[in-house]
Amino acid sequence: MNPDENVDTRSSADAHVSEAKFVLNIVHEWQEREGETDATMVASVIEAHTHATLALVEQQRTANLITYLQIQMQIQREHPEKVHLDGINRIADAAWEGLGLT
């Protein structure tokens, strides 16, 4: 059994990202209807915070993948029979993608 098969290269945060984008669309529709009010201005600040948080989530995911790869490479050097390169390659591809290097 390849233990790397169980590593999810897409984080479970994907559902949260989708939900946040859905809610932001609803907020945009509401802001268009209401115009510029105190409430819609506060919503704009919350929207900016949401986008920043989602960006941090993606950066943390990429950092976690890189750390996992470093650990796997160390294990490969010490115990090559315990590492499955196909799993490492899949995770490396996801890390490269997260860094924008694909």
N, C-alpha and C positions, 0 to 999 in steps of 0.2 A: 504494500500500500504506500502511495506517495503522500506524505503528510502535507506537502505544498498544495495538493488538490483542494484542501479544506481552507486555504487562505483566500479570502474574498478580496480581489483586487479592487473592486468597487465597494466603497464603504456602505454601511447601513444608513448613512446620512443621506443617501440618494432620495429616500422617501421624504425626508425632512426638507430637502432642497426643493423637491417638486411641490410639496405642500406650501412652502414659503412663497414660491413663485406664483402659485394659484391665489394665495391670500393677497399678495401684492397686486395682482391684476384686479381683484375686487376693490382694493383700496384705491387704485387708480380710477376706476369707474366712479367710485363714491366722490373722490376729489374733483373729478370733472363735473359731476352734478352739483356739488356744494360750492365750488369756487374756492377762493382763498379766504379761509377762516382760521381762527386760532386752532381749531381741531385738525383741519387739514394740514396746517403747518407742522403741528406735532406729529402727525402721521408721516410727513416727509422726513422728519428726523428719525423716526422709528424705521422707515424704509432704508435710509442710509445705513443705520446700525445693522439691519438685517443683511444687507449686501456685504458689509464688512465682515460680519460673523460667518457668512457662507464662504467668503474668500479664505478666512482663517481655517475653517473646517477643511477645505481642500488642501491648503498648505500643510496642515497637520497630517492629513492622510498621506500625502507624498513623503513627508518626513518619516512617518511610521514605516512606509514601504522601504525607504532607503535604509533605515535602521534594521529592519528585518533582513534585507539583503546582506548587510554587513555581517550580521550574526550567521547567516547561512554560509557566507563565504569563509568565515572563520571555521565553521564546522567542516566545510569541504576540505580545507587545508589539513585539518587534524584527523578527520574521519571521512574520506571521500566516498566510502560505500554508503554513508547515511544521507547523502544529499542527492536529490533528483534534479538534474539540470533543466529539464523541461519546465518544472515548476518555478525554478529560479528565473529562467528566461521570461516566463509569463509575468512574473512580478516585476522584473527589471523593465519590461516594456511598459507596464503601468506606471512605474516611477518616472521613466523618461517622458511619458505622456504628461504626467503631472507637472514636470519641469518645463513643458513646452518644447521638448527636444525631439519630437517625432516628425 
